[in-house]
Amino acid sequence: MSIDRDAIASAARRIAGDVRRTPILDLDLAGWPLTLKLEQLQVAGSFKPRGAFHALRAAGAPAAGVVAASGGNHGVAVATAAARLGLPAEIFVPEIAAPAKRARIAALGARLVVGGARYDEARAASEARAAETGALLIHAYDQAEVLAGQGTLFREWEEQAPALTHLLVAVGGGGLIGGAAAWHAESGVTLVAVEPEGCPCLNAALAAGRPVPAPVGGIAADSLGARQAGALMFPLAARLHGAGRLRPVTVPDAAIRSAQRALWQEARIAAEPGGATALAALLCGAWTPPPGARIGVLVCGANLDPSSIAEPGLEEAIPPPRPPATA
């Protein structure tokens, strides 16, 4: 299937009864008027059910059920969708998957399998299992139905806040930014694609002109730690990058922690590290808005141990601004 506005609109109709229309919140933060999209309030605690439900609704699922590999959030989403539809699910996670996410997957009734140290190993194990059992494999980000499902978020956000000119979006393997790039291909909106410094797979791909292996590490690796950018999303992102409407930036772990703290202090929003990564780019100066920008920030996930909000690392002050990114 092609991944475009028509496909995303079709996906939105298909999953309308499965996902929430998450709210937006206008908030002045660190001197910036922002419109937050509160996708951490989505079913299963992240944006991921949009793609998971769409993959299941579009393809149907065999009696063998579904299989997925995930750092955590995609696994929670697939387990949620499978439970809702009465299907068996097996979720393969790497050793770095957060305990809170593992526990939620198991509580949803899915079979949880720890499949290696990193996501790539869990993915390989999930692919082998799907081939063995005949179950439907739902990729975390490199699958057309998944990208179209994630794109429904941006269709919805545009309906809620049509005047926004710049959207800050966290990037992992690329399902989310791919959906954003597909929806906004011709809209005029600029996407700021924010990656942790320890997980720069999109930046590496844009520098090389193709998806290439990249490092995986840091506090957001369980949700944003893809080894390589997705093949399906890359041309979508590269096209916007070439047109000057996708700005890739990276942020340090300290800025992500500070963004988590800022969300909690200012709005009582509990965001996991990956969920706060987009905001980190603004707070630490990795990206500076141009004059007249109307800024949207996506808070994309909240699958964390709530007690972690009080960890000493979240008490650090917001780092001083860095020079703006040039990309």
N, C-alpha and C positions, 0 to 999 in steps of 0.2 A: 504494500500500500504506500502511496505517497503521503508525506507528512506535511500538510499545509492547513490553511484555515478551514477548508471544507472537512478534512479528516478530523480536525479538532472539534468542530461544531458537531459532527456526527458522534464523536466520542462523548461529548458533554450530554447529548440526549440519551446515549446508551447507559451512562452511569448515574443519571440524575437521581435515581432512587437509592443509590449506594453510598454516596459521599455527601458531605456537608458543604453548604455555601459558607465559607469562613468569612468572618467580618474583617473590616479594615479599621484602623485606629489612627487618627491624626494626633501627632505628638511633637512637641518641640524638644529636641534632644541635642545637647552640646552646641546650642546656638543654631540648629538647623530645624526648620519645619519639615516634618516627615509624614508620609502616609505608610504605616506598617500594614502589611497583609499578614494576618494572624493564622497562618496555615498550621501552626503547632496545635491548633484546636481541631484539626481535621480528625476524622475517624482514624484510630490507631496512632495518633500523635505525630503525624508528619504528612507531607504531600504524597507519599508513596501509594496510598490506596487508589488514587486516581488512575495510575498506570496498571496496578494489579487488577482492579476490578474490570478495567477496560480489556485487558488481555484475556481474562476469563470470559467476559461477556461476548467478545468478538470471536474468539476461537472455539468456545465451548470447552469442556474438560472431559477427558475419558474417565472411565470408572476407576482407573489407577490413580486419579487425582492429580495433584500438582507438586512440582519440585522447584525450589529456588535456592540460590546462593545469595548471601547478604552479609554486610557488616552489622546488620541489625534492623534498620528501619524497613527495608524492603521485605525482610523476613516477617516482621510483625504485620506488614500490610498484606502479604500473601496469605499468612495464617488467618488473618481477620477475614479476608475475602473467601477463603476456602471454608471456614467455619460458617459464615453467613449462607453459603451455597450448599452446605452439607457434603463437602468433599474432603477426602484425606489429603494431608499436606506433609511434605518433608522439607525441612529448612536446614541448609548447610551453612554454618557460620565459621569464620576463622577464630583463632584463639584470642584475637584482640577485641572481639565483640564484647560490648559492655554487659556486665552481669544483669543490669536492669532490663536490657533488651532480650537477653537469653531467657530470663524468667518470664517475660511477657509472651514470647513465642510459645514456650512450653505451656503456659496457662491457657492459651487459646486452643490447645489440643493438638498442635502440630508435633510431629516427631522432630526433635532437635538433634542435629549431628554436628559435632565440631570437626571440621574438615581441613585442618592445616593451620599454619601460622598466619597466613595472609589471605585476603579475599580471593586472589587468583587460584589458590589451592582449593579453597572451598568451592569455587565455581567449577573447576575441573571435576571435583568429586560429584557435584550436583549433575553435571552433564552425563557422567558415566551412569549415575543412578537413573536418570530419566531414560537413557537408552536401554537400560536393563529392564525397567518396569513398564515402559510405555506411558509414563505420566507426562503431563504437559509441563514443559520447562518455561518458566517466566523469568527472563533476564532482568537484572536490576536496572539496566539503562539502555542496552544496545538492542532494542526490539521495537519495531515500528508501532505496534499497538501500545506499548508502554510510553513512548515519546508522545503519541497523540493524546493519551490519557493525561500525562503531565502538562501538556499544553492547555488543557481545560482550565488550569489555574489562572493562566494569563488572559484567557478569554473572559473569565469571571472578574478578574481584577480590573480589566479595561472597562467593563460595564460599571463597576463600582466607583472608579476614579479615572475617568477618561482624559483628564487634563495632565496627567503625569507625563513628564518628558524623559526621565531617567529611572531605571529600575535596577536596584542592587540585588544580585542573586548569587547564592553560594553555588559552587561547582564541585561535583565529585566526578563520576564517570561521564556525565553529560546528559542524562535523561531530562533533567529539569531545564538546563540552559538550552538544550536542543528543542524542547517544547516551546520555550520562550522565543527562540530564534525563528521557529516556524510560524508562530502566531504573529510576531512583530516583523516579519520579513519586509513588509511594505508600509508599516505604520508610521515610521518616523521616530519611534521611541528608541533611545539608546540603552543598551544593556551593559551594566557593569558586572563582569563575571569575576567573582571573588573566590580565590583559592587560598587555603593555608600554605604557608611557605614550605611545609613538609609534604604537601600533596599537590604538586603543580602540573598535573597531567595535561590540562588544556593549554597552559602556557608553553609547555614543552612541545605539544602538537603544533601550535601556531608557529613556533620558532622553526620547526622542522618541515612544515608544510604537509604534515601527515601525522596520524597518531603514532606515538613512539613510547617505549617504556619510560616511566618517570619514578622518582623516589616516592615512598609511602611512609609517612611518619607523623608524629605530633598528636595533639590532644583531640583532633577531629577526625583521625584516620578511620575510626570505626564507621563513620557515615560518609566521609568525603575521600576515602583512601583508595581510589581506583588506580591500578598500575598503569593503565593506558586509556586515553580518551576513546569514547565509543565511535565506531566507524560511521554509524548512521547520523549522529549529531554533528560530526566534524564539518562536513560541507556546509551545513546550515550556519554553524558558528563562524566558519572561515569567510563565508560570503558577507556576513554582517561586519566582521572585523575588517575586511577589505574595503568596505564602504564607510568605515569610521564610526559604525554604530554598535560595535561591541568592543568594550575596553577591558582587557584582562589585567587583573591586579592580584598581588599576593599579600597576605597579612601574617604577622608572627603570632605564635600561640598566646603571647602576653596580651595582644590586642583582642584576640577572641575571648579570653577570660574577662577582660575589661568590658567587652560588649555584653557578655552574659550578665555581669554585675549591673551595668547600666540599665538593661532591660528589666532586671529585678527591682532595682532601686526606684526607677522612674515610673514603671507601669505594672509591677508585680507580675511580669511575664517570666516564667521559668523556661529557658531555652537551653537545649543541649549545645555543646560547642559548635557542631555543624549548623545548628539553627541560628546561632548568633554570628556566624562568620560574615555574612553580608554586611551587617551593621558595622563590624570591626573595620572595614575599609574606610568608612566615613570618619569614625572616631579617631583613628590613628593617622589619618592623613594619607593613606595609600591612594585615595582618590579624592580630588577636590572638585566640587560641583562648579560648573560654569555659571556665570551670571544669569539669573532668571530661571534656573533649573527648578523643576517641580519633581521632588524626589520620592520614590517609593522604595521601601526596604522590605524584603521578604524574610519573615521569621518562619523557617521551614520545618522545624522539628523540636520536640520536647520530650523525647524518650530518654529520661535520665533519672537517677536517684535524686529525689528532691533535696535530700540532705547535702548534696554536693554543692548547692547554691551557697552554703555557708563555709565552704572550704577556704583555707587561708589564701589560696591563689586568686580567689574572687574578691579579695579585699584590696588588691593592688589598685593604685590610681590609674586612670586612663593614661596611656603613654603619650608623650608630646607628639604633635603632628610631624610626620615625615614629609619630605618633598613629594609633590604630587607625581603619580605615575605618568610616564611618557607614552606608554603603549596606547 
